[in-house]
Amino acid sequence: MASWRRATSNIAAQVVSLAAGVIDRIVLVGLLLRAWGAETFADYAVLQSWAALLLMVELGAQIYFQNEEQNAFVQGDKPRFRRIAATHQGLSLLVVVPLAILFTILVTTGGADRALQSPNIDAASARWMLWLFGVGNLLSVLRAPASTVYSATGDFAYVTLVSAGATLINTLSA
């Protein structure tokens, strides 16, 4: 019975995630293209791309930690599982917090203006958008350790719903 409940919750979470993805990738794009036109939307896409570079800060660590946490969890080694999860969270904070501060300084002082040269979006709006996208991406890097714990322990539906929620928040901020 528990496996049936888990399967149905996983399927429901996937449906919610799919809906969030459709809204983000199809509905939002259509709305923005209609409201702004192709040129302004292209500038918007460039800003998103610059901010997406911050996602590379984790250098694949989430996959490593997820594998190690799953290994420890399956073997029933709770102290090792907790130690790995704490290390993952600590390393994420150690990397993301200083990067978020530097990124904020870079954007607010105009240091990122070369990346923001968009003829259709004014500089102040472009800075604000870049900062919002960048901080959102850095927060998703910080969310990764928690998602990894839930994924390692088999709570796929929860991880999927959190990711879908993050996608919707990003869509709304757009």
MORA-V314948 format. One record per residue. RES is the residue in three letters. SS is DSSP state (H for helix, E for strand, - for the rest). PHI is phi in whole degrees, -180 to 180 (* if undefined). Layout:
# MORA-V314948
RES_SS_PHI, RES_SS_PHI
This chain:
# MORA-V314948
MET_-_*, ALA_H_-65, SER_H_-69, TRP_H_-66, ARG_H_-63, ARG_H_-64, ALA_H_-63, THR_H_-68, SER_H_-69, ASN_H_-65, ILE_H_-66, ALA_H_-62, ALA_H_-64, GLN_H_-65, VAL_H_-65, VAL_H_-62, SER_H_-63, LEU_H_-62, ALA_H_-63, ALA_H_-63, GLY_H_-65, VAL_H_-64, ILE_H_-61, ASP_H_-71, ARG_H_-94, ILE_H_-115, VAL_H_-65, LEU_H_-62, VAL_H_-60, GLY_H_-62, LEU_H_-64, LEU_H_-69, LEU_H_-62, ARG_H_-68, ALA_H_-75, TRP_H_-105, GLY_-_92, ALA_H_-66, GLU_H_-66, THR_H_-68, PHE_H_-62, ALA_H_-63, ASP_H_-63, TYR_H_-61, ALA_H_-64, VAL_H_-65, LEU_H_-61, GLN_H_-61, SER_H_-66, TRP_H_-61, ALA_H_-67, ALA_H_-65, LEU_H_-60, LEU_H_-67, LEU_H_-67, MET_H_-78, VAL_H_-61, GLU_H_-79, LEU_-_52, GLY_-_80, ALA_H_-62, GLN_H_-59, ILE_H_-65, TYR_H_-60, PHE_H_-65, GLN_H_-62, ASN_H_-63, GLU_H_-66, GLU_H_-67, GLN_H_-62, ASN_H_-60, ALA_H_-65, PHE_H_-66, VAL_H_-64, GLN_-_-78, GLY_-_76, ASP_-_-90, LYS_H_-65, PRO_H_-61, ARG_H_-65, PHE_H_-58, ARG_H_-64, ARG_H_-64, ILE_H_-66, ALA_H_-63, ALA_H_-66, THR_H_-63, HIS_H_-61, GLN_H_-63, GLY_H_-63, LEU_H_-64, SER_H_-61, LEU_H_-64, LEU_H_-63, VAL_H_-89, VAL_H_-75, VAL_H_-61, PRO_H_-63, LEU_H_-65, ALA_H_-63, ILE_H_-66, LEU_H_-63, PHE_H_-63, THR_H_-62, ILE_H_-63, LEU_H_-59, VAL_H_-72, THR_H_-72, THR_-_-88, GLY_-_90, GLY_-_-66, ALA_-_-98, ASP_-_-62, ARG_-_-62, ALA_-_-75, LEU_-_-98, GLN_-_-68, SER_-_-125, PRO_-_-69, ASN_-_-106, ILE_-_-126, ASP_-_-67, ALA_H_-60, ALA_H_-64, SER_H_-67, ALA_H_-64, ARG_H_-60, TRP_H_-60, MET_H_-65, LEU_H_-60, TRP_H_-64, LEU_H_-61, PHE_H_-64, GLY_H_-63, VAL_H_-64, GLY_H_-60, ASN_H_-67, LEU_H_-66, LEU_H_-65, SER_H_-69, VAL_H_-67, LEU_H_-71, ARG_H_-72, ALA_H_-56, PRO_H_-60, ALA_H_-68, SER_H_-61, THR_H_-64, VAL_H_-62, TYR_H_-65, SER_H_-67, ALA_H_-64, THR_-_-88, GLY_-_90, ASP_-_-94, PHE_H_-60, ALA_H_-61, TYR_H_-64, VAL_H_-60, THR_H_-65, LEU_H_-67, VAL_H_-64, SER_H_-64, ALA_H_-64, GLY_H_-62, ALA_H_-64, THR_H_-63, LEU_H_-66, ILE_H_-64, ASN_H_-62, THR_H_-64, LEU_H_-65, SER_H_-69, ALA_-_-65
